[in-house]
Structures are given as C-alpha cells and as structure tokens.
Amino acid sequence: MKVRAALSAREAPRPALARAEIIDKATRGRFEAELETALKRKSSHEGKLGGALRAVASLSPALRAKMTDAAATMVRRKSFSRELYVACIRSVAEAEDRHVAGLLRAALSSDEAGGNAALSAACFSTDPELGSILAKLAGSRQSHLAFGAETARVVRGESNGAHLTSLAPMIKESHRIALCVELFVPLARSGPPALRAAPALTVLRGAERHLGRWLVLAEVAARSGDPTPLAEARALGAVGPSSARAAWSLVGWALSQRSDLDRPATSAANGASILVSRSPAPETRPTVELVSRLSDRPSADRDTTFLFRMARAKVPSAKPMLEMLSKTLPLGDDVAVRAALCLAKDYGRDDLRSALSEVASGPRREELRGLATAALWDLGMTDRALELALELSNSKVLGNVAWATLVRAASLRGMPRGAHDSSLVGEIPFRWIQWGWLE
C-alpha cells in the first residue's frame, strides 16, 4: 500500500506538467541534448548555453526536470563555479519546482554553501527547512558566506538585519563585487523586499566606488521603500565636476522610477517621513563611457544596459546614442539590432523595420537572426516573425533556437503584440541569450 501511495504521489502532478508544456518535443530534445553534452564535457560557450536554458526554462517543466538533475550532479561534484550550474539552480529555484528544496538543502550544506548562486536562490525559496541551514551559515568565519546567508535570512523574514549590518564592514572589495552581481542584481530586479537590509546596504554603498554597483545596492533598498539612496544620489548630483553631476543625475532619475511615489516613504535609518517625487526625464545625453559606468558589469565590458533603460522610458536624450549605434547598415551586432528596435518602436524610425527584417532573414550574421526575429515580433510584424521562428528552430546557433522558442511561445500564449510590458527583447533575456550573463 505504501508503494502504491508513493507511486500515486509521483504520478499525480503529471497531467498538470503536460498541460504546462509549451516547447515542442523536438526543440526540447535539442536543449536537453546540449545540456547532457555539456555535463560530460565543459564547452567554451557554456555561458551562452546557460543563458539559452535560463530564457526558455519557464516554458517547460520537463526541461526544468532535466536541469534539476544536472544541478544535482554538479552539486555532488561541487562544480559551483560552472556557468551551467548557476543557470540550472537559479532557473529551477525561480520556478519553485517541487524538487528545488532538496537541491538547495544539499547545495547549502556543502563546504562552499553552493556558491552565491545557491544563496541567491535561497532568497526566493519559501522552504522553512532552509532556515536552520542559513542560520548556521550566517555564523561562518568566512564573512562573505555569512553575509550572503544572512541576506537570505533577512529577505525570508527570519532576521531583523542587525547581524547583517555588523557583517557589512568586513566584506572585502572582491567579495562585494561578487555579491553585488550574483546576489543583489536578482533582488534588484524582482526579489522580495528587504527593508531590514537597508542599514547594511548603506554601509556597502559607502565603500562602493563603481556607480553601477552603487545603483544596484541602492535599487534593492529602494524596492523595499527606503528613500535614503535617492536622497543621496540627488545630493551628490548637486556637487563636484560636471561629469560627476551628470552621472549622479542619471542615477537619481533611475532610482526615482523605482521608488514608491504614491505616499510619503519612511527612512529606515531614522524613521523620518520623506516625500519622494519622480525625477523628470534627464537632459543628460548618454555616452558609451557614461552608460558603462552605470552598468552593474565592469566598465571594460562597455555594457549599454542603462541606455536601454532610458530608451524604455522614451527619454528623448537617449535617441542620439541609439542612432549612433545603429547608423551602419546592415546592422552589424546585437547592440545595433536592439538600438534599431527601440528607434523603430518608440522614436518614429519606421525606416529601420526593413533593416531588422534584412538581418532576420539574411545568412550573413547567423548569430543575430534570432534576436532580429524577436524584434520583428515586438514591432507587431508577427506573421513574418513566426515564419522565421519556424525556420530558426533548427538553427545551429542555440541562441537563435532560444529566441525562436520565445516567439512561438508568445504566439501560443496569445501574448499582446507590440506592447512594452510584453516585449520579448527585454533586458534580462537579451543578457542571458546574447551575452551569457546568468545573474
């Protein structure tokens, strides 16, 4: 009877999983084969594979089950630095799959606590059994592990933040950089609020010299209702050389977009009520150097994330740089494709639709075809996008297969076409698929 009950418990969820499958069997098989091959032998393109898996994992419970198995294998091997491990454990944790609790418990119980990816995943988990493991880790002699575990406890509502504040001054620069990218970037995007972490974040911001990482730490606090980062940015934007004032004015604008503007906010530091107001669209014209400084990535990466944040808000001062990036035809790289999409969608440059269609259908830059096809979907050219997506489902470039999968899934789900809140070429999938950045 016990065996039958166990089998029934295992089989019960299957109909729900089958109904949730959006990726067709052939495409899912391609991703699973790439995953199995990478487990046997690490590839130099593992980041791109991880990004593609991250982008499509939410569409397929069956694929996530394979990713869970792969993550368990890498936990046993203690391969916590592998990009594939980061992609798998983050994806299954964010989907709250039923097997993730046991996987996280195993990872966090290892000597390295499963790395920052496991600590980040723990922030999103509601499993009560993780509480004792995280509490033990919070007492670790390794300050960065203790800080990551205590951050998870604060986010999960298991700590008042006092211990986190005491740990903050002990964090070395290299660990602060890693924690910012691997732990706080996901929290800044969509994580639960962590107001009790505000004092510790203030300490980290005081030691941070890189504007982009400062902004990430500030956004985590701002999402929780702490108005002090915005006040700091506005104060710093009023002093110093013009280049510094310009950069801080953009930081202040970004934070004002994330703040709770419907009611006065309360400072976590002193309990005072502060009225937060939305900053007007910045008149500062972005440059490559400026937007690189405002990225959470190292400035040497020349990351244009902040430019496209301005473009999503239709800030007029972003248009000249977008036009500079897309002026050479045919469009030569992924940033040019994305800039052309923004100009065509929000800045009245309908002439760039044909340039995007040329990239999507042309064989000269195969690695850009999937991105351009998703851009056509976002522009409302859905019939052409679906036609190209079917063709790209068999592409040798896995990124093209990922973008094609997103287009086909949008069609099957009846996703509104051409709307901002349903855009396929968003910041997160772009970073995952095109650049292999897995945070």
N, C-alpha and C positions, 0 to 999 in steps of 0.2 A: 504493500500500500504506500509506503514511504517513497519507493522508487517511482511509482506511478504519479504520486503528487509532485515529486521533483520534476519529472518529465513534463507534467501538465503546466507547472510554473514556468518552465523554459519555453514551452511551445506557445503559451498564451499570448505573448506580445507579437508573434509573427505576423498576424494579419495587419496589425497597425503599422508595422515596419514596411510591409509590402505596399500599403496604400501611400506611405510617405516617400517611396522611391520616385525620384524624378529623373535621374540619369538612366539612360537606356543601357541594356546589358552589355553591348559591345563597347561602349565608351567606358563604362565602369570597369570592364575587364582590362582595358588599356591602362587605367590608373592603377589597378591592383597589380598588374604585371610590372609596371615601373616601380612600384613600391617593393615588391618581392625582390626584384633585381638589385635595387639599392641596398636592401638589407644584407644581401650576400656580398656586395662589393660597393664601397663608397665611390660616388661619382664626383667629378669636379663641378658638376651642375646641380648638386644636391639642394642648394638653396632654391633654385627655380622649381625643382620637383616639389619641395616642401610648400612653396608658395601656391603652386597649382592645386595641390591637395587641400591646402587651407581654404582656397577660394570655392571649391566645389563640395567640401565635406558635408556642409549643412544640407545638401540636396540628396544625400544617400546614406541611410542607416547601415546598409550593407558595406559600403566603403568605409564608414567610420568603424565598423566592427573589425575590419582588416587593419585599420590604423591603430585601434586599441591593442590588437595582438602584436603589431610591430612595436608599439611603445613599450609593452610588457617585455618583449625580447630585449630591447635596448636598456630597460631598467635592470634586467638581470645582468646584462653585460656592463652596466654602469657607463653607458655611452652618452652621458649627459651633455656633452659639448656638440653632439651631432645636430646639424640643422634639421634632419629628418625627425629626430626625437622631439625637438622643440615644436615642429609643425604638428606632429601627431598628438602630443599630450595637450597642447593648447586647444586643438580642434575638438577633441572628444570632451575636454572639460567644459568648453563653452557651450557645447550641445547638451550638457548634463546627461550624457548616456548613463545607463544603469551600471555599467562596469567601471565607470571612472573613479568611483570612491575607493575601490580596492586597489586600482592602479596608483592613485595618488598616495594612499597609505604606504604602499610598497616603496614608491619613489622617495617620499619624505622620510622614511625610516632608514634610508641609506646614509653612508658617511657624508656625502655631499648634499644631502637633503633634496636630491633630484635636480639640483641646479635652480637657477632663478625662474626657469620655465615652470617647474613644479610649484614653487612658491607663488608665482603669479596665478597659476591655475587654482591654487587653494583659495585665493581671494574670491573666486567666482563660484566656489563649491559651497553647498549648504550641508554637507555631510557632518553630523555632530561628532563622529568618531575622530575627525581630524583635529579636534580641539586639543586633546591631550598631547598629540604628537607635536603640534605647533607650539604649545606651551613649553614643552621640553626643549625644542629648538631655540626658542626665544631666550633661553638661558645659556646658549652656546658661547664658548670663549671666542669664536670667530664672529667678530662684530657684524660683518655683512650678512652672514646667515641668520644671526639673531635679529637683525633689523628687518630682513625680508620676512621672517616668520612672524615677528611682532606686527608688521604691517598687515599681514593676512589676518591676524587676530583682531586688529582694530577694525578692518573692513568687515569682518564677520560679526562684529559686535561683541567680541569676547574679551576686550581690553579697553581701558579708559585712556590709553595713549601716553600715560606718564612714563612707562618704561621705554617706549619708542623715542620720546623726547630725550631721555638720558642716553640712548644709544647714538643719536644723530651726530654729536660732535666726534664720535670715534670712527666715523666712516671715512676711509681714505678716498682720494680722488678717483683712482681706477675703479674702486667698488661703487662709488657714487655714479660714475658714468654708466656702469653696467646695470645698476639698479634703476637708473632713470629710463634707459632704453628698454630693458626687459621686464620691469615690474610696473613702472609708473606710466609708461606710454599706453598700455592697455587700460589702465584705470582712468587715464585722462579721456580716453575715447568713449568707453561705455561701462566702466566698472561701477560697483555700488558706491554711494557717497561715503566719505571717510573724514568727517569733520574733526574727530578726535585726533587725527593725524596732523592737523594744521600746525601746531607748535613745532613738531619735528620737521615738517616741510619748510617752515620758516628758517630753521637752522641750516638745512641743506641749501636753500636758496642763497643764504648769506655767504656760503662758501663757493657757490657756483659762478664761474666766470663766463661760461658759454650761454649766450642769450636763448638759444633754442631749448637747451635743457632747463634753464631757469623757467622758461614758459611752460614746459611740461609739468614741472613741480607746482607751478602756480595754478595751472588748469585743474589739477587734481584737487587742490584746495578750493578753487572757485566752484567746481562742480558740487562741492559739499556746502556751499553757501558762505564761505569765508571771503569777505571783501578786501582783506588787507593786501593781497597781491596786486589787485587793480589799483589800490591807492598808492602802493609802492611804485608801480610802473608809471603812473601819471606824475608822481613826484620826480622820478628820475628823468622823465621826458621833458622836464622843465629846466634842467641844468646841464652843464657840460658842453662839449663841442657839438656842432650841428649834426654831424654824422651819428653821434650817440643819441641825440634828441630824436632824430628821425627813426632810429631803430626802436627806441623805447615807446615812441608814439604808436608804432605798429603793434608792439606787444600790448599796450593798453587797449588798443582797438580790439585785438583778438580776445582779450580777457573780458571785455565788456559784452562781447557777443555770447559768452558762456555764462555770464552771471545771471542770478535771479533778479529780474528788473521789476517784478510785479509788486514787490513790497520792500520795505527797508530791510537790509541784511544786518546781522549781528556779528561783530568781530569776535572770533574765537579767542583772541588774546586778552581782551579786557571786558567783553560783554557789552561794549558800547554799540548803539544803533547807528548804522551808516547808510545813507541813502545812495544807492548805486544807480547810475544813469548810463545809458548806452552811448558810446562814443560815436561821433559822426564818421562817415566813410573817410579814411585817411587820404590826404592830398599827396603824401609822400610817394614818389614814383619808385617802385621796387627795381633793384638791380640784381645781377647774379650774385654779387658779393653780399648784398644785404639779405636776400632771401636765404642764402646759405648759412648766414649767421643765425637766422631764425628757425632753422631746422633742428629737430632732435638728433639728427645724424651729424657726424663730424663735418666741419666746414669744407674739408677737402673733397667730400662726396659731391659737392655742388648740387645738393638736393633742392628742388624747386617746390616742395610741398607748400610752403607759405604763400607763394604766388598763386597757386590754385585755390587756396583758401580764400584769397581776395577775389579771385575770379568767380567762385561760387556765390559770393555775396554781391557780384556785379559791380565791384568797386571800379569807377572809371579810370583811376590812375594805374590799374593793372593792365589796361589794354595795350599801351606801347610795348611793354616787355613781351606780352603774348604775341604781338605782331612780329617782333624781332625774332622770336623763337621759331615762328612758322613761315617766315618770308621766303625761304628757299624751297622751290618746288622741283621735283616731287619731294614730299615730306620725308626727311632723312632719318629721324629717330623717334623714339616713343614720346619724348617730351614735346617734339614738334607736332605729333599727331594729337596729343592731348590739348596743346595750345590751340590748334586749329578747331578742335571740337568746341572749346569754350568760346572762341570767337564766333563760330557759326551759330551756336545755340543762344548766346546771351549778349553778343555785341554787334549783331546785324551783318556779319560777314557770310552771307549765303554763298558767295563765290567759292568758299573753301569746302563746300559739300562735295564738289566734284573731285577736289584734291584728296579728300578722305576716301571717296569711292575708288579712286585710282589705286591708292595704297592697299585697300582691302582686297581688290581683285587682281593686283599685279604680282608676279612672282619674284620681282627684283629684291624685295625686302620681306622674305617669308616670315621673319620673326615679328613683323609689325602687323601682319594681316588680321590676326585675331583681335588685337586692340582696335584697329580701324573698323572692323566689323561691329564690335560692340559700340563704337562711337556712332556708327550709322543707326543702330537701334535707338540710341539716346536722342538722335536728331529726328526720330519719327520715320526713318526710311526702313520700315520694318520688313517689308516683303524682300527687299534686297538683302537686308541683314540676315534673315532666315535662310535665304538661298545660299549665301556664302557660308553661314554656320554649318549647314549640312555638308558642304564641301570640306570645310576645315576640320570636321570631326575625325578625319583620317590623316591630318597633317603630321609630319614628322616632328614638328615643334610642339612640345607638350603645352606650352603657353597658349598656342592657338586653339588647341583642343579645350583648354580651360575656358577661354573667352567664348568659344562656340557653345560650350555647355551652358554657360550663363545666359547667352542669348536664347537658346532653345528652352531653358527653364523659365525665363521671363515670358516667353510666348505661351507655354503650357499653363503657367500660373495666371495668365491674363493680366500681367503687370501693366499699369498705366504707362503709356509710351511718351517719351519726351518730357517727363516731369522730373523736377530736381530731386524729389525725395525718392525716386525710383531709378536713378541713373545707375547704369552698370559700371561705367568708368568712374568709380569713386576713388577716393584716396587710398582706402585700405586694399581693395582688390588690385589696384594699379601697383602698389608697393609689393604685394605678395607675388603677383604673376610676372610682372615685367622685371622687377629688381631682386626678387627673392629675399626681401626683408620680412621676417616672420613674426615680429613682435605683435 
